[in-house]
Amino acid sequence: MAVRRRLWVLAVAGVITLVASLVYLPKKAEAHGAPMFPGSRTWLCYQDGLRENGQIIPYNPACAAAVAESGVNVLYNWFSVLRSDAGGRTVGYIPDGEICGAGTKEFAGFNLARDDWPLTHLTSGATIEWRYNNWAHHPGRFELYVTKDGWNPNTPLAWSDLEKFAVIQDPPQSGPPGGYNYYYWTAQLPSGKSGRHIIFIHWIRSDSQENFYSCSDVVFDGGNGEVTGVGPDQSQPQPPVTPTPTVTPTVTPTVTPTVTPTSTPAPTSCSATVEVTNSWGDGFQATVTITNTGSSTMRDWYVQWNQPMGIEITQSWNGTHMQSGPVAMIHATDWNSELAPGQTATAGFLATGASNPTFTDITCG
């Protein structure tokens, strides 16, 4: 009965497909920016360890080692492997050996060179539908890399280990930001590959210098997207399920071998606060404020913060709210998505689970 119930949960929460077959996607989550298929290290480790009570206790040994180094909160924040000042940079910006964690201290545990990360099984040369969660929508391009033949998963990943095989510009979305929706595109996997590899995706925003970085561990063994190394039985591939995206994708973007940016976005910077303005019993009202402190217009702004476990945002205004455990975000709506230099925007939300919580790690972009 427990197995049947787990499969039902997977079927309800899954959103990932291959072009010719169905594959596994486990429990519910939202994202700011990270691959869902093939799943990144942070995404699959989040799925691996998430328990029914909302705690994250990894089963997978690589995920457990990453949490031991970086702390468990990074898995609630699995969608934020980013650099706010990247501006499209790779080599010379993020050091070798720190690529999967974007050169940040926060996600350093996901740089660990080991061969027991959660693994997606694929067929070399197959055409698949890629999916990248769109919790917060940003225009830009996705650059796809794969490790070269002979790469050793037990050695730190270096830029010289990677070769680019596709670039996707402004792919369509299955629905609006948040929930189970995602960017999607159809692209062929590299041909002539066998054994274990990393697929590295670099998401380069065209409206700011913020970039996202991710590593997805895969094995080219003739698989159809099965995932191993997730959950209590690490060796058992998760069975195919029937995913139900919010909107059925109908558009396939053009895949081009290279893209040359026409211009570099001007630097943007901001400041933000999250403050309780009213409280009662086990609930409260809070105001989110963001100010553009830079010299160029901000587009699709967001404010993200950490709050105590057990708090649930129930309603928001002047922005769209998202939440993953203790990590929460307010994202701009269409009508207030642009902030000129010096301009301030405010949003608000209602929540339950506390009356006067402390908000930490407030970031904006």
N, C-alpha and C positions, 0 to 999 in steps of 0.2 A: 504493500500500500504506500509506503514511504517513497519507493521508486516511482510509482505511478503519479503520486502527488508532485514530485520534483519535475517530472516530464511535463505535467500540466502547467506548472509555474514557468518552465522554459518556453512552452508553446505560447503562453500569453505574453511573455516579456520579449521574446525573440524578435529581431528586426533584420536579420542578415540573410542574404541569399547568394548563391553562386548563379551564374547564368543558366546552367543546365541542371543544377541540383540544389537541394536545400541543406543548410548547415546550422550548427548550434549557435545560439546566443542565449546566455542565461539571464539572470535576474534583472529587475528594473534598475535603470540609472539614467541620469541626464549628463550632458557634457558641455564644456566650454570649448574644447577643441582637442580631439584625439581619435585615432582610428578605432573603429568597432569591428571592421573586417578588412584584412586580417587584423586581429586584435592586438593592440599595443601591450607592452609589459604592464603598464599601470592599469589599463582597463581589465586585462585578464586576471591580474593579481587582486584587483577589487572584487571581481566575480568569484575568484577562488575562495576568498576569506570571508565574504559577507554572510553573516548568520541571520537567522530569522528575527532575532531581537535587535538587529541593527549594528551589532558589534562586528568588527573585522578581526578575525583570527585566522591567518593563512594556514592552509594545508600544505601548499606547495613549498618545498624547502628554499627555492630561490626567492620566492615572495617573502617568506619568513625572514630570510637574511636581509632583504631590502628594507623591511619594516624595522628590523633590529638596528640598522644603520640610520635610517631616515625618519623613523617614527611612524605610527599607524595613521596619523592624520593625513599623510600624503595620499593615501588611497581613497579617502573621502574627496580629496582634491585631485583625483587622477587625471582630470582634464586640463590641468594648468602647467604642463611642462613647456614653459615659454620663456622668452626673453623680450622685455619691453623695448629694448634699443637695438635689436638685431639688424633691422634694415636689409634683410636678405643674406646676411653673412653666414659663412660656414667655416672653411679652413682659415686658421689664424684667429678666429673669434672664439670658437669653442675648442678647447684643447683635446687632442687625442686621448682616448680613454674616458672622456666625460660626455660623449656625444648623446647617449641615450637619456641622460639627465639634463641635457641642454646646458651643461657647464654650471649648474646651480648646486648649492649645498643642499637645498631642500630635497632634490630628487637624486642625490648622489648614489643612493643604494641601488638604483636601477641601471647603474653602469657596471655592476658586478659581472665579471667574465666567468660564466659557468654554463653548463650544458643541461640544466634542469628547469629552465624557465617554461611556463605554459607554451604550448606548441600548436600551431595551426598546420594541418596536413594539406598540401596542395599538389597540383600537377604542373610541371614545368611546361610553358608554352600555352597553357589553357587561357581562355578569355573568361574573366570573372567580373562581377560587379563589386566594386569597392565601395565601402561606406565609412563615412567620417561624421561623427555626431555634430550637430549644428546648434548646440545649446545657445551659443551667442553667434549670430551671423556676422561674418566679415567678408568683403570681397577680396579676391586674391588668387593665388595659384598654388597648386600642390606639386612639389617636385618629388618624384619617386626614385629611390635608389635600392640596389640590392648588393649584398656582399659578393666579392669576386670569388671565383673558383679557388679552392684551397684554403679559404678562410677557416680559422680555428676558433670555435666558440669559447674556448678556455683562455683566449688571449684578449686583452682590452681592445675594443673596437677603435680603429684609426680611420681618418678620412681616406687614406690610401687604400683601405679595404673596400671602399664603396664605389660603385659605378651607377650613373644615372641611366634610367631606361624609359622614363615617360614624364611629361609635364602636363598638368591639367589646369586650364584657366577658367575660373568662375563657373564651376559645375553647378547643375541645378540642385534643388532641395526637394525632399519628399513632402515637406510641409513647413510650417513656420518654426522658428527656433524653440527649443525646449522639448522635453519629453522624449519620445522615441524617434523623432525626425532626424534627418541626416542629409549631408551632401552625398551624391552618388555619381559614379561614372563607370563606364565599361572600358577596360584596358587589358591587354594581354600580359600575362606573366612572362618573365624572361625565359627564353628557350635554352635548352642544353644544360639546365641546372639539375643537380641531384644532391641529396643529403641536406644537412642543416644550413640555414642561412638567416640573415637578418634583412628585413625590408625596412628601410629608413624613409620616413616621410617628413618633408620640410614644408610647412604651410606658411607662405609668405603673404601677409596682408598688403593690399595695395593702397589702403587708406591710412596706414600708420606704419611705424617701424617695428611693431610687435610681430614676432614670429613664434610658431609652435614647432616642436621637434618630437619625434617619436620613433621607437624601435619595436618592430613586431617580429617575434621569433617564429620561423616557419621551417618546415621540412618538405622538400620536393620528393615525394615518395608515391605519387599517383593518387594522392588523397583528394577528397572533394570538400574540403573545408572543415573536417572533423577537428576537434580540439582535445588534446590530452594535457595532463598536468594541472587540471582544475578540479577542485572538490575533493571529497574524502577518498575516492578511488582514483589515484593519480594515473594509473595505467589504462583505465577504461575510457575509450573515446566516447564523447557525448554523441548520442544518436541524432539524426536529422529531425528537425521539427518544422512546423508550418508557421512561418513568421507572418505578422500582420502589421505592416507599416501604416501610419496614419493616412498616407496618400500613396497610391500605387505609382511608382516612377514610370514615366513614359518617354523621357527625353534622354538621349545619349550624347554627351558632349564630345567634341573633337579632341583627340589626343595628339599632341604635337611633340616632336623630339626635343625641342628647345624653345625657350621664350626669353627674349631680351627686353627687360623693362624699359619703358620710354622715359621714366623719370623716377627719382627717389623721393618718397614721401618726406615732407618736412618733419623734423622732430616734434613730438607732442609730449606734453607732461600735464599732470593733473594732481589735485588733492581731493580727499574725500573724507567724510565723517558719517558715522551711523550712531544715532542717539535716541534713547528712549524718551518719548514726549508725554506718555500717559501710561498708567498701569493699573491693574485690578487683579485680585486673586492670583490666578496662575496665568494671566495674560497681559499683553502690553501692546502699545502702539509705538512705532519708531519712525524717524525721519532719516532719509538717506540724502546726503548733499554731495555734489561733485562740482568742482570748479576747474575750468580749463586754464592752467597756469602757463601754457606754452604760447608759441607764436603762430600756430596754424590751427585751422578748424578741426575739431574732433568729430568723428562720425561713428555712429553705433557705439556710444560710450557704455561702460558698465562699471559697477562697483561690487567688489567681492569682499567677504569677511568670514571670519570664524566665530561661532557662537557655541554655547554649551550644548552637549547632547541632550536630546529630549525636547528641544524647542522645534515647533513646526509652524512655518509661515502659512497662514490661511487665506490671506487676501493682500493685494497690493494695488497701488494706483500711481499714475505717472511713470510707470515702468512695469516690466514683466519680471516676476520673481522665479527663481529656480533654487533647488536645494538638494544637496547630497550629504546626508548625515549632518555634521556640524558646520559644513561649508555652505554658504548661501550667497546669492547674487541677485542684484537688480540690474536689468538690462534696459536700455532705452527703447521706447516705442517709436513707431514710424514718425509721429508728429513732433517728437522732441529729440530726435536722434543726433542732431548737429549742435555743437557748442562752439561758438566763436571764441577767440582768445579773450580771457577775462570773464567770460559768461559762466553763470552758475545754473544748475538744474537741481530740482529736488524731487524726490519720490517718497512714498511712505508705504508701510505695511503693518498688518496686524498679525500677531503670533500668540500661540499658547505654549505652556510648559514652563514658564517663569514669569516673574513680574518686573525684575530689574536686572537683566543679564548684562554681562560685560562682553563687548565685541572686540576682537583682536585681529591682527594681521589684515588690516583694511588696505586693499589695493584698488586701483582704478586704471582705466585705459580706454 
